[in-house]
Amino acid sequence: PSLKKAIIRYTDENYDRCVAPENVIVSTGAKQSLFNILFTIIDPQDEVIILAPYWVSYPEMVKMVHGIPVIVTPEDGGFHPRMQEIEAAVSSYTKAIIVNSPNNPSGIVFSDEFIAAVVDLCEAKGIYLILDDIYHKLVFDAHRAAPAYQFTHKDLESSHLIVVNGVSKLYGMTGIRIGWVVAPRKLVEVMVNIQAQTTSNPSVISQAAAEGALTGVQSAVESLRLTIQNNRDVMMQEMQAFNGVHVTSPQGTFYCLPNFQAYEKDSVKLANLLLEKALVVTVPGVEFGMEGYLRLSYAGAVKEVIEGIERMKWALDPDSPNEIYIGDRKLVRDWL
Ligand SMILES: Cc1ncc(COP(=O)(O)O)c(C=O)c1O
């Protein structure tokens, strides 16, 4: 109950919504929150609109509950979703739309106009709008991820908005596994049943840790944001080392999604090469619905960001020296 109280206060302070304990369910990470939501609302063959680039788990979770993921990819080649493409994807089977802004993997923050329009669409058509807000305070420069509640006149019980949040990203508490949902009571009631029969409740130790994070000194979040913003700047500077690689500067999160097609069109092949030859972990864009791209993280130290890009450059540039040392380990170019 005391964690719920902290979440209710968090919702009031950050979303300007006064919600009841019956509107909140705490789960084992935002991941379980999202799964509980989909398990609650999806009937077999229901469609869920997912905006590419998307977080890898959305389509998989939709399929696991026998729904159909409907992927909408911006035709202009950018990362910002476009309303006309979403409207064209809506059918009589559409049960929900998942919106994740700031976005993993692109780092883009969706515009207020877009969020307002998608809220309108969902309310007009009775479609659930699932807002994965897990990165909502990790925004850079003057960008801001506006709460979707701002764009509805409906109260929580009659709205179709379902907000997901957690401590993994803002407080660097990924392993603690605490996420939550704020939603109309009738949905939370079903999610409570699902959770009661599956995991009961998140560990009380983790609940206490999350409560500590939410009620403690909040300057840690701002200092994380500033550190990551600086890392973003370093990453963007370092990315200039690659010829022909286009990267959109992230407005939030700790990822970017450069287009590496100038080097290799098959992102799995490229990610494997970088892992095996340069010992750099990237995630292939195809997993996010963006073949030819790689997701790079700048959550680590500046030194790691710089070294990671240097190693990638060494691996990909045929003009770079034949051998490099990483610590006392010698890497030899034997593939280009
Ligand atoms: C967009 C997005 N949503 C949800 C999650 C899951 O977060 P949690 O650690 O709270 O399960 C992640 C973690 O990678 C994420 O990137």
The ligand as an SDF file (V2000), in Angstrom:
LIG
                    3D

 16 16  0  0  0  0  0  0  0  0999 V2000
   10.1000    0.7320  -24.1840 C   0  0  0  0  0  0  0  0  0  0  0  0
   10.2650   -0.1690  -23.0240 C   0  0  0  0  0  0  0  0  0  0  0  0
    9.1760   -0.5520  -22.3360 N   0  0  0  0  0  0  0  0  0  0  0  0
    9.2740   -1.3750  -21.2880 C   0  0  0  0  0  0  0  0  0  0  0  0
   10.4950   -1.8520  -20.8640 C   0  0  0  0  0  0  0  0  0  0  0  0
   10.5240   -2.8090  -19.6910 C   0  0  0  0  0  0  0  0  0  0  0  0
   10.9220   -2.2170  -18.5330 O   0  0  0  0  0  0  0  0  0  0  0  0
   10.9950   -3.0380  -17.1420 P   0  0  0  0  0  0  0  0  0  0  0  0
   12.4470   -3.2040  -16.8500 O   0  0  0  0  0  0  0  0  0  0  0  0
   10.3110   -2.1610  -16.1500 O   0  0  0  0  0  0  0  0  0  0  0  0
   10.3080   -4.3360  -17.3460 O   0  0  0  0  0  0  0  0  0  0  0  0
   11.6560   -1.4900  -21.5450 C   0  0  0  0  0  0  0  0  0  0  0  0
   12.9740   -2.0320  -21.1390 C   0  0  0  0  0  0  0  0  0  0  0  0
   13.8520   -2.2560  -21.9350 O   0  0  0  0  0  0  0  0  0  0  0  0
   11.5380   -0.6150  -22.6490 C   0  0  0  0  0  0  0  0  0  0  0  0
   12.6160   -0.2110  -23.3320 O   0  0  0  0  0  0  0  0  0  0  0  0
  1  2  1  0
  2  3  1  0
  2 15  2  0
  3  4  2  0
  4  5  1  0
  5  6  1  0
  5 12  2  0
  6  7  1  0
  7  8  1  0
  8  9  2  0
  8 10  1  0
  8 11  1  0
 12 13  1  0
 12 15  1  0
 13 14  2  0
 15 16  1  0
M  END
$$$$
